Amino acid sequence: MTYANLGRTGIKVSRICLGCMTYGTPGQGNQPWALDEARGDPSFAMGSKRA
C-alpha cells in the first residue's frame, strides 16, 4: 500500500483513504462537495481497474 504525507502534519495516510474524502453524504456536516454512492461508484470502478 502506498502512503502519502497529509500536508505538513507529519501524519501519513494511505492514498486510497486520502482519495475517499470525496465520498459520503452530500450536505451532511460541512462537505457539500461529497459524492453519494451512486455518483461515486464509477470512480471506484475505474480505480480498481488501474490497481
Protein Blocks (a to p, Z undefined) as FASTA:
>chain_A
ZZddehjnopacdfklmmmmmgccehiajlfkbccfklmmmmmmmmmmmZZ
